[in-house]
C-alpha cells in the first residue's frame, strides 16, 4: 500500500512511496516498468543529481571567464 498517492513527475514516470521504497513506474502504451529504490539507492541518485549540477555550474563559470569582454 502506498503512503502517498501516485504523482506524475514527467516523461511518463509516476512516483510513489511504499514502505521504505521510492517506487518509480514508467507507464507506456504497451508496457509497464516498475523500479523500487531502497533509501541508499535513492540517496545515491540524489548525490548523482547534485554532482551533475555542480559540474554544470563549474562549466558555466569557466565559459563566463573565457568569454570575451563586451564594450
Backbone as XML, in Angstrom:
<?xml version="1.0"?>
<chain id="A" units="angstrom">
  <residue number="1" name="UNK">
    <atom name="N" x="0.831" y="-1.179" z="0.000"/>
    <atom name="CA" x="0.000" y="0.000" z="0.000"/>
    <atom name="C" x="0.879" y="1.248" z="0.000"/>
  </residue>
  <residue number="2" name="UNK">
    <atom name="N" x="0.561" y="2.200" z="-0.832"/>
    <atom name="CA" x="1.321" y="3.426" z="-0.953"/>
    <atom name="C" x="0.901" y="4.425" z="0.122"/>
  </residue>
  <residue number="3" name="UNK">
    <atom name="N" x="1.879" y="5.083" z="0.730"/>
    <atom name="CA" x="1.616" y="6.097" z="1.744"/>
    <atom name="C" x="1.037" y="7.356" z="1.092"/>
  </residue>
  <residue number="4" name="UNK">
    <atom name="N" x="1.567" y="7.714" z="-0.060"/>
    <atom name="CA" x="1.105" y="8.877" z="-0.811"/>
    <atom name="C" x="0.484" y="8.409" z="-2.117"/>
  </residue>
  <residue number="5" name="UNK">
    <atom name="N" x="-0.385" y="9.229" z="-2.663"/>
    <atom name="CA" x="-0.934" y="8.909" z="-3.971"/>
    <atom name="C" x="0.174" y="8.983" z="-5.012"/>
  </residue>
  <residue number="6" name="UNK">
    <atom name="N" x="0.023" y="8.186" z="-6.067"/>
    <atom name="CA" x="0.982" y="8.280" z="-7.164"/>
    <atom name="C" x="1.031" y="9.711" z="-7.662"/>
  </residue>
  <residue number="7" name="UNK">
    <atom name="N" x="2.228" y="10.149" z="-8.033"/>
    <atom name="CA" x="2.388" y="11.501" z="-8.571"/>
    <atom name="C" x="3.111" y="11.410" z="-9.905"/>
  </residue>
  <residue number="8" name="UNK">
    <atom name="N" x="2.524" y="12.033" z="-10.916"/>
    <atom name="CA" x="3.171" y="12.099" z="-12.216"/>
    <atom name="C" x="4.313" y="13.097" z="-12.120"/>
  </residue>
  <residue number="9" name="UNK">
    <atom name="N" x="5.544" y="12.658" z="-12.463"/>
    <atom name="CA" x="6.696" y="13.558" z="-12.367"/>
    <atom name="C" x="7.269" y="13.921" z="-13.733"/>
  </residue>
  <residue number="10" name="UNK">
    <atom name="N" x="6.669" y="13.401" z="-14.803"/>
    <atom name="CA" x="7.085" y="13.772" z="-16.154"/>
    <atom name="C" x="7.639" y="12.609" z="-16.943"/>
  </residue>
  <residue number="11" name="UNK">
    <atom name="N" x="7.650" y="12.768" z="-18.270"/>
    <atom name="CA" x="8.194" y="11.770" z="-19.196"/>
    <atom name="C" x="7.590" y="10.381" z="-19.010"/>
  </residue>
  <residue number="12" name="UNK">
    <atom name="N" x="6.325" y="10.321" z="-18.640"/>
    <atom name="CA" x="5.655" y="9.039" z="-18.465"/>
    <atom name="C" x="5.983" y="8.333" z="-17.163"/>
  </residue>
  <residue number="13" name="UNK">
    <atom name="N" x="6.646" y="9.035" z="-16.242"/>
    <atom name="CA" x="7.081" y="8.438" z="-14.980"/>
    <atom name="C" x="6.185" y="8.900" z="-13.840"/>
  </residue>
  <residue number="14" name="UNK">
    <atom name="N" x="5.782" y="7.936" z="-13.027"/>
    <atom name="CA" x="5.000" y="8.197" z="-11.816"/>
    <atom name="C" x="5.834" y="7.773" z="-10.615"/>
  </residue>
  <residue number="15" name="UNK">
    <atom name="N" x="5.704" y="8.520" z="-9.518"/>
    <atom name="CA" x="6.433" y="8.197" z="-8.291"/>
    <atom name="C" x="5.450" y="7.948" z="-7.167"/>
  </residue>
  <residue number="16" name="UNK">
    <atom name="N" x="5.835" y="7.045" z="-6.276"/>
    <atom name="CA" x="5.043" y="6.779" z="-5.083"/>
    <atom name="C" x="5.980" y="6.252" z="-4.004"/>
  </residue>
  <residue number="17" name="UNK">
    <atom name="N" x="5.431" y="6.101" z="-2.810"/>
    <atom name="CA" x="6.192" y="5.568" z="-1.680"/>
    <atom name="C" x="5.497" y="4.312" z="-1.206"/>
  </residue>
  <residue number="18" name="UNK">
    <atom name="N" x="6.288" y="3.258" z="-1.025"/>
    <atom name="CA" x="5.763" y="2.008" z="-0.468"/>
    <atom name="C" x="6.733" y="1.539" z="0.609"/>
  </residue>
  <residue number="19" name="UNK">
    <atom name="N" x="6.317" y="1.635" z="1.832"/>
    <atom name="CA" x="7.214" y="1.263" z="2.932"/>
    <atom name="C" x="8.426" y="2.168" z="2.914"/>
  </residue>
  <residue number="20" name="UNK">
    <atom name="N" x="9.615" y="1.568" z="2.846"/>
    <atom name="CA" x="10.863" y="2.330" z="2.790"/>
    <atom name="C" x="11.316" y="2.617" z="1.368"/>
  </residue>
  <residue number="21" name="UNK">
    <atom name="N" x="10.523" y="2.252" z="0.392"/>
    <atom name="CA" x="10.931" y="2.363" z="-1.004"/>
    <atom name="C" x="10.306" y="3.554" z="-1.703"/>
  </residue>
  <residue number="22" name="UNK">
    <atom name="N" x="11.100" y="4.201" z="-2.564"/>
    <atom name="CA" x="10.580" y="5.153" z="-3.535"/>
    <atom name="C" x="10.343" y="4.315" z="-4.790"/>
  </residue>
  <residue number="23" name="UNK">
    <atom name="N" x="9.119" y="4.315" z="-5.259"/>
    <atom name="CA" x="8.770" y="3.489" z="-6.409"/>
    <atom name="C" x="8.584" y="4.394" z="-7.624"/>
  </residue>
  <residue number="24" name="UNK">
    <atom name="N" x="9.310" y="4.069" z="-8.696"/>
    <atom name="CA" x="9.167" y="4.775" z="-9.964"/>
    <atom name="C" x="8.519" y="3.825" z="-10.954"/>
  </residue>
  <residue number="25" name="UNK">
    <atom name="N" x="7.497" y="4.300" z="-11.631"/>
    <atom name="CA" x="6.796" y="3.478" z="-12.613"/>
    <atom name="C" x="6.780" y="4.204" z="-13.948"/>
  </residue>
  <residue number="26" name="UNK">
    <atom name="N" x="7.204" y="3.502" z="-14.982"/>
    <atom name="CA" x="7.137" y="4.026" z="-16.341"/>
    <atom name="C" x="5.923" y="3.384" z="-16.992"/>
  </residue>
  <residue number="27" name="UNK">
    <atom name="N" x="4.963" y="4.198" z="-17.268"/>
    <atom name="CA" x="3.710" y="3.701" z="-17.822"/>
    <atom name="C" x="3.618" y="4.091" z="-19.291"/>
  </residue>
  <residue number="28" name="UNK">
    <atom name="N" x="3.951" y="3.132" z="-20.149"/>
    <atom name="CA" x="3.860" y="3.357" z="-21.585"/>
    <atom name="C" x="2.563" y="2.805" z="-22.129"/>
  </residue>
  <residue number="29" name="UNK">
    <atom name="N" x="2.383" y="2.949" z="-23.425"/>
    <atom name="CA" x="1.161" y="2.455" z="-24.048"/>
    <atom name="C" x="1.089" y="0.935" z="-24.023"/>
  </residue>
  <residue number="30" name="UNK">
    <atom name="N" x="2.225" y="0.287" z="-24.236"/>
    <atom name="CA" x="2.220" y="-1.173" z="-24.341"/>
    <atom name="C" x="2.956" y="-1.882" z="-23.215"/>
  </residue>
  <residue number="31" name="UNK">
    <atom name="N" x="3.574" y="-1.122" z="-22.326"/>
    <atom name="CA" x="4.346" y="-1.786" z="-21.277"/>
    <atom name="C" x="4.273" y="-1.011" z="-19.968"/>
  </residue>
  <residue number="32" name="UNK">
    <atom name="N" x="4.823" y="-1.616" z="-18.941"/>
    <atom name="CA" x="4.794" y="-1.044" z="-17.603"/>
    <atom name="C" x="6.071" y="-1.502" z="-16.913"/>
  </residue>
  <residue number="33" name="UNK">
    <atom name="N" x="6.898" y="-0.555" z="-16.504"/>
    <atom name="CA" x="8.151" y="-0.876" z="-15.828"/>
    <atom name="C" x="8.116" y="-0.256" z="-14.445"/>
  </residue>
  <residue number="34" name="UNK">
    <atom name="N" x="8.551" y="-1.033" z="-13.453"/>
    <atom name="CA" x="8.499" y="-0.583" z="-12.062"/>
    <atom name="C" x="9.866" y="-0.767" z="-11.419"/>
  </residue>
  <residue number="35" name="UNK">
    <atom name="N" x="10.351" y="0.275" z="-10.754"/>
    <atom name="CA" x="11.629" y="0.214" z="-10.045"/>
    <atom name="C" x="11.382" y="0.660" z="-8.611"/>
  </residue>
  <residue number="36" name="UNK">
    <atom name="N" x="11.747" y="-0.175" z="-7.649"/>
    <atom name="CA" x="11.633" y="0.172" z="-6.231"/>
    <atom name="C" x="13.032" y="0.494" z="-5.710"/>
  </residue>
  <residue number="37" name="UNK">
    <atom name="N" x="13.252" y="1.758" z="-5.355"/>
    <atom name="CA" x="14.563" y="2.203" z="-4.892"/>
    <atom name="C" x="14.650" y="2.137" z="-3.378"/>
  </residue>
  <residue number="38" name="UNK">
    <atom name="N" x="15.666" y="1.420" z="-2.892"/>
    <atom name="CA" x="15.938" y="1.411" z="-1.460"/>
    <atom name="C" x="16.448" y="2.795" z="-1.069"/>
  </residue>
  <residue number="39" name="UNK">
    <atom name="N" x="16.329" y="3.165" z="0.203"/>
    <atom name="CA" x="16.781" y="4.507" z="0.621"/>
    <atom name="C" x="18.224" y="4.827" z="0.211"/>
  </residue>
  <residue number="40" name="UNK">
    <atom name="N" x="19.122" y="3.852" z="0.306"/>
    <atom name="CA" x="20.516" y="4.083" z="-0.049"/>
    <atom name="C" x="20.672" y="4.362" z="-1.545"/>
  </residue>
  <residue number="41" name="UNK">
    <atom name="N" x="19.886" y="3.689" z="-2.354"/>
    <atom name="CA" x="19.943" y="3.895" z="-3.800"/>
    <atom name="C" x="19.340" y="5.252" z="-4.152"/>
  </residue>
  <residue number="42" name="UNK">
    <atom name="N" x="18.254" y="5.615" z="-3.498"/>
    <atom name="CA" x="17.652" y="6.924" z="-3.716"/>
    <atom name="C" x="18.638" y="8.024" z="-3.322"/>
  </residue>
  <residue number="43" name="UNK">
    <atom name="N" x="19.336" y="7.848" z="-2.199"/>
    <atom name="CA" x="20.355" y="8.817" z="-1.779"/>
    <atom name="C" x="21.458" y="8.932" z="-2.830"/>
  </residue>
  <residue number="44" name="UNK">
    <atom name="N" x="21.875" y="7.797" z="-3.395"/>
    <atom name="CA" x="22.904" y="7.805" z="-4.429"/>
    <atom name="C" x="22.409" y="8.532" z="-5.681"/>
  </residue>
  <residue number="45" name="UNK">
    <atom name="N" x="21.152" y="8.372" z="-6.016"/>
    <atom name="CA" x="20.569" y="9.072" z="-7.161"/>
    <atom name="C" x="20.564" y="10.579" z="-6.920"/>
  </residue>
  <residue number="46" name="UNK">
    <atom name="N" x="20.202" y="11.000" z="-5.724"/>
    <atom name="CA" x="20.214" y="12.426" z="-5.376"/>
    <atom name="C" x="21.640" y="12.967" z="-5.430"/>
  </residue>
  <residue number="47" name="UNK">
    <atom name="N" x="22.607" y="12.197" z="-4.943"/>
    <atom name="CA" x="24.006" y="12.632" z="-4.990"/>
    <atom name="C" x="24.479" y="12.767" z="-6.437"/>
  </residue>
  <residue number="48" name="UNK">
    <atom name="N" x="24.066" y="11.843" z="-7.303"/>
    <atom name="CA" x="24.409" y="11.910" z="-8.725"/>
    <atom name="C" x="23.845" y="13.201" z="-9.328"/>
  </residue>
  <residue number="49" name="UNK">
    <atom name="N" x="22.600" y="13.520" z="-9.006"/>
    <atom name="CA" x="21.985" y="14.772" z="-9.469"/>
    <atom name="C" x="22.797" y="15.969" z="-9.003"/>
  </residue>
  <residue number="50" name="UNK">
    <atom name="N" x="23.177" y="15.980" z="-7.739"/>
    <atom name="CA" x="23.953" y="17.097" z="-7.199"/>
    <atom name="C" x="25.311" y="17.217" z="-7.890"/>
  </residue>
  <residue number="51" name="UNK">
    <atom name="N" x="25.942" y="16.083" z="-8.169"/>
    <atom name="CA" x="27.222" y="16.091" z="-8.877"/>
    <atom name="C" x="27.076" y="16.690" z="-10.271"/>
  </residue>
  <residue number="52" name="UNK">
    <atom name="N" x="25.987" y="16.330" z="-10.952"/>
    <atom name="CA" x="25.735" y="16.876" z="-12.284"/>
    <atom name="C" x="25.546" y="18.386" z="-12.210"/>
  </residue>
  <residue number="53" name="UNK">
    <atom name="N" x="24.746" y="18.861" z="-11.260"/>
    <atom name="CA" x="24.508" y="20.297" z="-11.124"/>
    <atom name="C" x="25.797" y="21.051" z="-10.787"/>
  </residue>
  <residue number="54" name="UNK">
    <atom name="N" x="26.643" y="20.462" z="-9.959"/>
    <atom name="CA" x="27.927" y="21.074" z="-9.621"/>
    <atom name="C" x="28.805" y="21.175" z="-10.859"/>
  </residue>
  <residue number="55" name="UNK">
    <atom name="N" x="28.843" y="20.118" z="-11.651"/>
    <atom name="CA" x="29.652" y="20.104" z="-12.875"/>
    <atom name="C" x="29.142" y="21.148" z="-13.865"/>
  </residue>
  <residue number="56" name="UNK">
    <atom name="N" x="27.834" y="21.247" z="-14.028"/>
    <atom name="CA" x="27.254" y="22.235" z="-14.939"/>
    <atom name="C" x="27.611" y="23.646" z="-14.480"/>
  </residue>
  <residue number="57" name="UNK">
    <atom name="N" x="27.479" y="23.914" z="-13.197"/>
    <atom name="CA" x="27.807" y="25.241" z="-12.664"/>
    <atom name="C" x="29.280" y="25.558" z="-12.893"/>
  </residue>
  <residue number="58" name="UNK">
    <atom name="N" x="30.141" y="24.567" z="-12.724"/>
    <atom name="CA" x="31.573" y="24.753" z="-12.939"/>
    <atom name="C" x="31.862" y="25.074" z="-14.401"/>
  </residue>
  <residue number="59" name="UNK">
    <atom name="N" x="31.217" y="24.363" z="-15.308"/>
    <atom name="CA" x="31.418" y="24.611" z="-16.737"/>
    <atom name="C" x="30.904" y="25.991" z="-17.137"/>
  </residue>
  <residue number="60" name="UNK">
    <atom name="N" x="29.779" y="26.394" z="-16.573"/>
    <atom name="CA" x="29.236" y="27.719" z="-16.879"/>
    <atom name="C" x="30.156" y="28.819" z="-16.376"/>
  </residue>
  <residue number="61" name="UNK">
    <atom name="N" x="30.774" y="28.597" z="-15.226"/>
    <atom name="CA" x="31.704" y="29.578" z="-14.676"/>
    <atom name="C" x="32.918" y="29.716" z="-15.588"/>
  </residue>
  <residue number="62" name="UNK">
    <atom name="N" x="33.436" y="28.603" z="-16.065"/>
    <atom name="CA" x="34.595" y="28.624" z="-16.967"/>
    <atom name="C" x="34.234" y="29.337" z="-18.262"/>
  </residue>
  <residue number="63" name="UNK">
    <atom name="N" x="33.039" y="29.068" z="-18.787"/>
    <atom name="CA" x="32.602" y="29.728" z="-20.022"/>
    <atom name="C" x="32.536" y="31.243" z="-19.834"/>
  </residue>
  <residue number="64" name="UNK">
    <atom name="N" x="32.031" y="31.696" z="-18.687"/>
    <atom name="CA" x="31.947" y="33.134" z="-18.420"/>
    <atom name="C" x="33.340" y="33.749" z="-18.325"/>
  </residue>
  <residue number="65" name="UNK">
    <atom name="N" x="34.267" y="33.044" z="-17.687"/>
    <atom name="CA" x="35.633" y="33.555" z="-17.524"/>
    <atom name="C" x="36.347" y="33.627" z="-18.867"/>
  </residue>
  <residue number="66" name="UNK">
    <atom name="N" x="36.049" y="32.686" z="-19.775"/>
    <atom name="CA" x="36.702" y="32.639" z="-21.075"/>
    <atom name="C" x="36.024" y="33.519" z="-22.122"/>
  </residue>
  <residue number="67" name="UNK">
    <atom name="N" x="34.845" y="34.040" z="-21.807"/>
    <atom name="CA" x="34.106" y="34.858" z="-22.771"/>
    <atom name="C" x="34.815" y="36.193" z="-22.963"/>
  </residue>
  <residue number="68" name="UNK">
    <atom name="N" x="34.855" y="36.658" z="-24.207"/>
    <atom name="CA" x="35.487" y="37.964" z="-24.450"/>
    <atom name="C" x="34.663" y="39.086" z="-23.822"/>
  </residue>
  <residue number="69" name="UNK">
    <atom name="N" x="35.351" y="40.106" z="-23.390"/>
    <atom name="CA" x="34.661" y="41.246" z="-22.788"/>
    <atom name="C" x="33.907" y="42.001" z="-23.872"/>
  </residue>
  <residue number="70" name="UNK">
    <atom name="N" x="32.740" y="42.499" z="-23.512"/>
    <atom name="CA" x="31.956" y="43.292" z="-24.454"/>
    <atom name="C" x="32.064" y="44.755" z="-24.085"/>
  </residue>
  <residue number="71" name="UNK">
    <atom name="N" x="31.956" y="45.598" z="-25.084"/>
    <atom name="CA" x="32.059" y="47.047" z="-24.862"/>
    <atom name="C" x="30.779" y="47.630" z="-24.375"/>
  </residue>
</chain>
